[in-house]
Amino acid sequence: MQRWQKLGLIYNRQHYQAVPLAHFIAPHIIRIFFSTRDLANQSLPCAIDYDLHQQKVVNEFKIEVPLGNLGMFDQNGIMPTALLDQGNELWMYYIGWNTGGSVPFRNAIGLLISKDGGHTFQKHAQGPLLDRCVYDPCFVASNCVLAEEGFYRMYYLSCVQWQAQPTGEVQHYYHIKYAESANGIDWKREGKVAIGFKNEYEYAISVPRVIKEAGRYKMWYSYRASAHTTTYRIGYAESVDGLDWVRKDELVGLDVSAEGWDSQMICYPEIFTFEHKRYMLYNGNEYGKSGIGLAVSL
């Protein structure tokens, strides 16, 4: 059983602060990337610098990246979703948002590149790296990328269907699939499911975060729903080869609080190590509207 101690809400100054990502810019300072929303409800990237020793925000700024032009995959939003340190460059994979017609939205995965340590970014291309295809019929979204010797692994959200509800609304169904690449840009997909639905209640599995530790792959992610709740919880799985995973959600040891900013849901984990301890950034109520929290593994 994992044991997490919540250190509390560390940031809540924007309209939203969703899907936090951590990048060390100094031995005890992490740059936390996330997305906020403007008045048109469009996701835009921001960042804060957080001092882990002082446990406070020491800087905050917006990432100035233009939304896509008319009809492009990121016309209606740019949401950071994964980081890859490439030495002199920091790669940021992001979710591009399009508003929909018969369904509310469609997503694809693009790439931003920084050459100044993560302060400014430029688009790798005007189009996405991953979009819907024969294996991902509706859309692709939140992902993580793991560098291995000679290749890269990607775990990403794959929407497999939209389903009309009696209320007149539509509900998405997405889980986590797997892809590989030789260069981190051109990805091979074969429809391999990494984390699938475990029962008839689940319809959303998102934001995978994978590390490799002592020869074993470990993944944290968000999932909903169950027989008891329709709001996100944080799940966990393990794999010996990075391909076939065993869900062990009961081992997470982190749940909603009795009251406050994370009393309704916990979601969108980000895992990092500092001074030989494992930490988790995560969002609480309303998918990041209530802020970013921090927990440490005991």
C-alpha positions as CSV (number, residue, x, y, z in Angstrom):
1,M,0.0,0.0,0.0
2,Q,1.3,3.5,-0.9
3,R,1.1,6.1,1.8
4,W,0.7,9.7,0.7
5,Q,0.7,12.7,3.0
6,K,-1.2,15.7,1.6
7,L,0.9,18.9,1.9
8,G,-2.1,21.1,0.9
9,L,-3.2,23.4,-1.8
10,I,-0.1,25.2,-3.3
11,Y,-1.6,27.3,-6.1
12,N,-5.1,28.7,-7.0
13,R,-4.7,32.1,-8.6
14,Q,-6.1,31.4,-12.1
15,H,-9.5,30.6,-13.4
16,Y,-8.2,27.0,-13.9
17,Q,-4.9,25.4,-13.2
18,A,-5.3,22.0,-14.8
19,V,-2.9,19.0,-15.5
20,P,0.2,20.1,-13.7
21,L,3.7,19.1,-15.0
22,A,7.0,19.4,-13.1
23,H,10.4,20.4,-14.5
24,F,13.4,21.2,-12.2
25,I,15.0,24.5,-13.0
26,A,17.2,24.5,-9.9
27,P,18.0,21.8,-7.2
28,H,15.0,22.7,-5.1
29,I,12.8,24.7,-7.6
30,I,10.4,23.1,-10.0
31,R,8.7,24.9,-12.8
32,I,5.1,23.7,-12.8
33,F,3.3,24.0,-16.2
34,F,-0.4,23.9,-16.4
35,S,-3.3,25.3,-18.4
36,T,-5.8,27.9,-17.5
37,R,-8.9,29.1,-19.4
38,D,-9.7,32.5,-20.9
39,L,-13.2,34.2,-21.0
40,A,-14.0,32.1,-24.1
41,N,-13.3,28.9,-22.2
42,Q,-10.2,28.2,-24.2
43,S,-7.2,26.5,-22.6
44,L,-3.9,28.4,-22.5
45,P,-0.5,27.4,-21.0
46,C,0.9,29.0,-17.9
47,A,3.7,28.2,-15.5
48,I,4.8,28.9,-11.9
49,D,8.1,28.3,-10.2
50,Y,7.7,26.6,-6.8
51,D,10.4,26.4,-4.1
52,L,10.2,23.0,-2.5
53,H,12.3,24.1,0.5
54,Q,10.3,27.2,1.3
55,Q,7.1,25.6,0.0
56,K,5.9,28.7,-1.8
57,V,5.5,30.1,-5.3
58,V,8.4,32.3,-6.3
59,N,7.4,33.2,-9.9
60,E,4.5,32.9,-12.3
61,F,4.1,33.7,-15.9
62,K,2.1,32.9,-19.1
63,I,3.5,30.9,-22.0
64,E,3.0,33.0,-25.0
65,V,2.0,30.5,-27.8
66,P,-0.7,31.5,-30.3
67,L,-3.7,29.4,-30.8
68,G,-4.1,27.7,-34.2
69,N,-5.6,29.4,-37.2
70,L,-9.1,28.8,-38.4
71,G,-9.8,25.1,-38.8
72,M,-6.5,23.9,-37.2
73,F,-6.4,21.3,-34.5
74,D,-5.5,23.8,-31.7
75,Q,-7.7,26.7,-32.7
76,N,-9.7,26.5,-29.5
77,G,-7.1,25.6,-26.9
78,I,-3.6,24.6,-26.0
79,M,-3.2,22.4,-22.9
80,P,0.3,21.1,-21.8
81,T,0.2,17.4,-21.2
82,A,3.7,15.9,-21.1
83,L,7.4,17.0,-20.9
84,L,10.5,15.4,-22.4
85,D,14.0,16.7,-21.6
86,Q,16.1,16.5,-24.7
87,G,19.2,18.1,-23.4
88,N,19.4,21.5,-25.0
89,E,15.7,21.5,-25.6
90,L,12.6,20.9,-23.5
91,W,9.8,19.3,-25.5
92,M,6.2,19.9,-24.3
93,Y,3.5,17.7,-25.8
94,Y,0.2,19.4,-25.7
95,I,-3.5,18.8,-26.3
96,G,-5.0,20.9,-29.1
97,W,-8.7,21.6,-28.7
98,N,-11.3,22.0,-31.4
99,T,-15.0,22.8,-30.6
100,G,-17.3,20.2,-32.1
101,G,-20.6,20.0,-33.8
102,S,-22.6,16.8,-32.9
103,V,-20.1,16.4,-30.0
104,P,-18.7,19.1,-27.7
105,F,-15.0,18.9,-28.8
106,R,-12.2,17.0,-30.5
107,N,-8.6,16.7,-29.4
108,A,-5.2,15.9,-30.9
109,I,-1.6,15.9,-29.7
110,G,0.9,18.6,-30.8
111,L,4.4,19.5,-29.8
112,L,6.0,22.7,-28.4
113,I,9.8,23.1,-28.2
114,S,11.7,25.4,-25.8
115,K,15.4,26.3,-26.2
116,D,15.6,28.4,-23.1
117,G,14.9,25.9,-20.3
118,G,11.1,26.2,-20.5
119,H,10.4,29.9,-20.4
120,T,9.4,30.4,-24.1
121,F,8.1,27.8,-26.6
122,Q,7.6,27.5,-30.3
123,K,5.4,25.1,-32.2
124,H,7.1,22.2,-33.8
125,A,4.5,22.3,-36.6
126,Q,1.1,23.7,-37.5
127,G,-0.4,20.2,-37.4
128,P,-0.6,17.5,-34.7
129,L,1.8,14.6,-34.1
130,L,-1.2,12.3,-33.2
131,D,-4.8,12.6,-34.4
132,R,-7.7,10.2,-34.7
133,C,-6.9,7.2,-36.9
134,V,-8.1,3.6,-37.5
135,Y,-7.1,2.7,-33.9
136,D,-8.4,5.9,-32.3
137,P,-11.7,6.7,-33.9
138,C,-12.8,9.8,-32.0
139,F,-9.8,11.7,-30.6
140,V,-6.5,11.4,-28.8
141,A,-5.5,13.6,-25.8
142,S,-3.5,13.5,-22.5
143,N,-0.3,11.6,-22.8
144,C,3.1,10.9,-21.3
145,V,6.4,10.0,-23.0
146,L,9.1,7.8,-21.5
147,A,12.6,7.7,-23.0
148,E,14.1,4.2,-23.3
149,E,17.4,3.1,-24.8
150,G,17.0,3.7,-28.5
151,F,13.3,4.5,-28.6
152,Y,10.4,6.2,-26.9
153,R,7.2,5.0,-25.4
154,M,4.0,7.0,-25.3
155,Y,0.9,6.3,-23.2
156,Y,-2.1,8.4,-24.4
157,L,-5.8,8.9,-24.0
158,S,-7.8,7.3,-26.8
159,C,-11.5,8.1,-27.2
160,V,-13.3,5.1,-28.6
161,Q,-16.8,6.3,-28.7
162,W,-19.4,9.0,-27.9
163,Q,-22.7,7.8,-26.6
164,A,-26.0,9.8,-26.5
165,Q,-27.6,10.0,-23.0
166,P,-31.3,10.2,-22.1
167,T,-30.7,13.8,-21.0
168,G,-29.8,14.7,-24.6
169,E,-26.1,15.1,-23.7
170,V,-23.4,12.9,-25.1
171,Q,-20.8,11.1,-23.0
172,H,-17.2,10.2,-24.1
173,Y,-15.6,6.8,-23.5
174,Y,-11.8,6.9,-23.4
175,H,-9.0,4.8,-22.0
176,I,-5.2,4.6,-22.3
177,K,-3.4,3.2,-25.4
178,Y,0.3,2.7,-26.3
179,A,2.6,3.9,-29.1
180,E,6.3,3.8,-29.9
181,S,8.7,6.1,-31.7
182,A,12.3,6.2,-32.8
183,N,12.6,10.0,-32.5
184,G,9.7,11.2,-30.3
185,I,7.9,12.8,-33.2
186,D,6.8,10.0,-35.6
187,W,4.7,7.5,-33.7
188,K,3.7,4.0,-34.5
189,R,0.3,2.8,-33.2
190,E,-1.2,-0.6,-33.4
191,G,-4.2,-0.2,-31.1
192,K,-2.5,-1.7,-28.0
193,V,-4.6,-0.9,-24.9
194,A,-2.5,-0.2,-21.8
195,I,-5.2,0.6,-19.3
196,G,-8.8,-0.5,-20.2
197,F,-12.1,-0.2,-18.5
198,K,-12.4,-2.5,-15.6
199,N,-16.2,-2.5,-15.3
200,E,-19.4,-1.3,-16.9
201,Y,-19.4,2.0,-14.9
202,E,-16.0,3.3,-16.1
203,Y,-16.0,5.7,-19.0
204,A,-12.9,7.9,-18.6
205,I,-9.3,7.0,-17.9
206,S,-6.8,9.9,-18.5
207,V,-3.5,11.6,-17.8
208,P,-1.1,8.6,-17.5
209,R,2.2,9.2,-15.7
210,V,4.8,6.4,-16.1
211,I,8.1,5.9,-14.4
212,K,10.5,3.0,-14.6
213,E,11.9,1.9,-11.2
214,A,14.0,-1.2,-10.4
215,G,13.1,-2.8,-13.7
216,R,9.4,-2.4,-13.3
217,Y,7.1,0.2,-14.9
218,K,4.7,2.1,-12.7
219,M,1.8,4.2,-13.8
220,W,-0.5,6.7,-12.0
221,Y,-3.6,8.0,-13.8
222,S,-7.1,9.4,-13.3
223,Y,-10.2,7.2,-13.7
224,R,-14.0,7.5,-13.4
225,A,-16.5,6.2,-12.6
226,S,-17.6,3.4,-10.3
227,A,-20.8,2.1,-8.8
228,H,-20.4,4.7,-6.1
229,T,-19.2,7.9,-7.8
230,T,-18.8,9.6,-11.1
231,T,-16.0,11.9,-10.2
232,Y,-12.3,11.2,-10.7
233,R,-10.0,9.2,-8.5
234,I,-6.3,8.5,-8.9
235,G,-5.4,4.9,-10.0
236,Y,-2.2,2.9,-10.2
237,A,-0.9,0.0,-12.3
238,E,2.3,-1.9,-12.8
239,S,4.0,-3.7,-15.7
240,V,7.1,-5.8,-16.2
241,D,7.5,-4.9,-19.9
242,G,5.7,-1.5,-20.3
243,L,3.1,-3.2,-22.5
244,D,0.8,-5.4,-20.4
245,W,-0.4,-3.7,-17.2
246,V,-2.0,-4.9,-14.0
247,R,-4.3,-2.4,-12.3
248,K,-3.8,-2.0,-8.6
249,D,-6.0,1.0,-7.8
250,E,-6.5,-0.2,-4.3
251,L,-2.7,0.5,-3.5
252,V,-2.8,4.2,-4.2
253,G,-3.6,5.3,-0.7
254,L,-4.7,8.7,-1.7
255,D,-8.4,9.8,-1.8
256,V,-10.6,12.9,-1.5
257,S,-10.6,15.0,1.7
258,A,-13.5,15.3,4.0
259,E,-14.0,18.9,3.0
260,G,-12.4,21.6,1.0
261,W,-10.7,22.1,-2.4
262,D,-10.2,18.3,-3.1
263,S,-13.3,16.9,-1.3
264,Q,-15.2,16.0,-4.5
265,M,-12.5,14.6,-6.8
266,I,-8.7,14.1,-7.1
267,C,-7.2,13.8,-10.6
268,Y,-4.4,14.5,-13.0
269,P,-1.4,13.2,-11.1
270,E,2.2,14.3,-11.8
271,I,5.0,12.2,-10.2
272,F,8.5,13.5,-9.4
273,T,11.4,12.8,-7.0
274,F,13.0,15.4,-4.7
275,E,15.7,14.6,-2.1
276,H,15.0,10.9,-2.3
277,K,11.3,11.2,-1.8
278,R,8.5,10.8,-4.2
279,Y,6.0,13.7,-4.7
280,M,2.7,14.0,-6.5
281,L,1.2,17.2,-7.9
282,Y,-2.5,16.8,-8.5
283,N,-5.8,18.6,-9.1
284,G,-8.9,18.6,-7.0
285,N,-12.5,19.7,-7.5
286,E,-13.8,20.7,-11.0
287,Y,-10.8,19.4,-13.0
288,G,-8.4,22.0,-11.8
289,K,-10.7,24.9,-11.1
290,S,-9.9,24.6,-7.4
291,G,-6.2,24.6,-7.8
292,I,-3.0,22.4,-7.6
293,G,-2.1,20.4,-4.5
294,L,1.0,18.5,-3.5
295,A,1.5,15.2,-1.7
296,V,4.6,13.3,-0.5
297,S,5.0,9.5,-0.3
298,L,5.8,8.4,3.2
